[in-house]
Amino acid sequence: MKLAHGTILFVVDGEKMLILRNDGDTIHPDLAVIDNRKIENPSNRTLLSDAPGVGFASAGFGKDTYDKADPHQTNEDRFVAESTKALTRAISEQEGDLIVVAPPTALGVLRKHYNLAVKKRVIAEVAKDFTNHPVDQIARIIMAD
């Protein structure tokens, strides 16, 4: 995939977000960081300290247990959803096409929160997690796809 001058890369997972712009050309991309964010998201064993709740049935015998929520995944989904606000601000200030790079589950959350301006600018979505790669390697990996 070619990265034209001015192309914006939105790289996100449940804990990290990078908004990058190609200040180089299609042959020699030079990604500049426009925005980056990170959250601390503790594991479920840290977040869940007790047993699931118990409810009493109004009819019949026995007790029901409530399903445990997955607070770790909920925090990740919330971060991904909120990161679309930063993306919306960034594309309003920048020209160029938009490429979104995120794991498949994060892409699903992102698609629900794209506004019309973002939808019009997206030229590609890459279902991979590149947030732990150095910025200069991200460009090389995307160009190889």
Secondary structure as GFF3:
##gff-version 3
##sequence-region A 1 145
A	DSSP	beta_strand	8	12	.	.	.	ID=ss1
A	DSSP	beta_strand	16	22	.	.	.	ID=ss2
A	DSSP	beta_strand	31	38	.	.	.	ID=ss3
A	DSSP	alpha_helix	44	47	.	.	.	ID=ss4
A	DSSP	beta_strand	54	56	.	.	.	ID=ss5
A	DSSP	beta_strand	63	65	.	.	.	ID=ss6
A	DSSP	alpha_helix	71	93	.	.	.	ID=ss7
A	DSSP	beta_strand	98	101	.	.	.	ID=ss8
A	DSSP	alpha_helix	104	113	.	.	.	ID=ss9
A	DSSP	alpha_helix	116	121	.	.	.	ID=ss10
A	DSSP	beta_strand	122	126	.	.	.	ID=ss11
A	DSSP	alpha_helix	135	144	.	.	.	ID=ss12
###
